[in-house]
Amino acid sequence: MAAVIFTGAQLLKQQGGFIGIAYVRAANYSTESKAYNLSALKRGTGGRSSFNGIVATVFGCGGFIGRYVCNRLGKTGSQLILPYRGDPYDVMRLKVCGDLGQVYFHPFDLRDEESIEKVCRYSNVVINLIGRDWETRNFSFDDVHVKGARLLAKVAKRSGVERFIHLSALNAEERPEAVILKGGSKFLASKWRGEQAVMEEFPEATIFRPADVYGQEDRFLKYYAHIWRRQATYLPLWKKGEETIKQPVFVSDLASGIMAALKDSDTAGKVYQAVGPKQYYLSELVDWFYRVMRKDKDWGYYRYDMRYDPFFQMRITLTEKLRVGFPIGNLHWERVEREHVTDVVHSEVPTLEDLGVALTHMEDQVPWELKPYTYGLYQGIDVEEPYSTPAPPTPVA
């Protein structure tokens, strides 16, 4: 005679004699930090309808970079836990990133440790993409980039998470060099402190430092294409943008780098610079953007030194002070400061190429991204009509 009880932890050996008991685990409890060995649950061939053993919690999933990362995770068979704040309809479209039952949403607050713990408890990967371009009454740079990042890393470590990916920023330094604002960029300084906080709480974390990231719905190409960033047809840049060097990276390349880091355990505890394949002067890039949008000198385009334009400086200040929500055109002094900081790439720090990512050249991608901003597009001009290809920007030698 034997009895089977489905409420235990292991299958026990039957004892000698007439009566034996088999003790079988049938359920796990929410108090258990890691109920299963996820690698043992892999199934399928590795596509969208498979399960590759990764359960990833993606903080900042509703942002620009978050959408690309979630798409890459979902199409390779990862299970996604997507914390969100605010309206759930803002992240609703991420439901189709993964197969049926593979994408879960849960509300959270960056200051609420309990809500963070709930979304990390069953994950083996946590990705922090949360960032703030400007300070608000509710969240300062330190609240988001330092205290928030520290709390996420702390809870992830305590929950037994195996990999923690943190997104920082290129040029993040303890004391950033000042270009316009006294004391330099508070954003970059807070990003540096955030890196230190994450490494203190989760020493095995992998940190990415991206340069300006461009792609669909970005805040780089759209920023310069916005009417609020210029004075009629004139575009103001600090010292005409001729002393600033940039190395923008395509968002899909950054997402590929994050996926490559997840698959390589040797990336734990390392920092990677996410930059594009070439460096350009800011003046060259912006001139090229406007040529691509068919807003050249015949249209009236002219780039000048904003140091001598008090009216544009007043616009920045008023836009920042009088905004209700998002600053119009993402125009504020912190953004203007950062856009004129030269990208410094350290040779001793690995880049996306060290992760095996084939980088996208701006000349191949930007014309497609700027098509919606083509001059006259909504006044009957066909984008596909014969038009001489504008000269590409000249890279820094």
Disulfide bonds with the S-S distance in Angstrom:
none
